[in-house]
């Protein structure tokens, strides 16, 4: 019983951390998409050297020009969000694998106990 409680606790912690990374990662992706879309509305469609808007970015098939700082900020937001989301996805996959294994072991133990009691015959 103690080992099973520890395994359940480990699964709960793994599930918690998977969600801890998945949800903010997804939120960051949505936010960076919103920023990118706002760039489409407010940034010039041709280079503007006087405002240092010379770095091209394609947004929904339209090229807009941004400053180096805007490009770095949005790229960092996108790559950071993707990294956090992928880490959460990896943890979620590990959680699901461990959960399935634990469930199979529980079913196997329950079946063995029922067979020993003469209640269940395979």
Residue pairs with C-beta under 8 A, 6 or more apart in sequence:
7 102
8 102
10 98
11 95
11 98
11 99
11 102
14 91
14 94
14 95
14 98
15 95
17 88
17 91
18 88
18 89
18 91
18 92
18 94
18 95
19 88
19 92
20 88
21 84
21 85
21 87
21 88
21 91
22 85
22 88
22 89
22 91
22 92
23 88
24 84
25 81
25 82
25 83
25 84
25 85
25 86
25 87
25 88
26 81
26 85
27 81
28 77
28 80
28 81
28 84
28 85
29 78
29 81
29 82
29 85
31 77
31 81
32 74
32 77
32 78
32 81
35 74
35 77
36 57
36 59
36 74
37 59
37 60
39 57
39 59
39 64
39 66
39 70
39 74
40 59
40 60
40 62
40 64
43 53
43 57
43 64
43 65
43 66
43 70
44 51
44 53
44 64
44 65
45 62
45 63
45 64
45 65
46 65
47 53
47 54
47 56
47 65
48 54
48 65
51 67
52 67
52 68
53 65
53 66
53 67
54 65
54 67
55 65
55 66
55 67
55 68
55 70
55 71
56 63
56 64
56 65
57 63
57 64
57 65
57 66
57 71
57 74
58 64
66 74
111 120
111 122
114 120
115 121
115 122
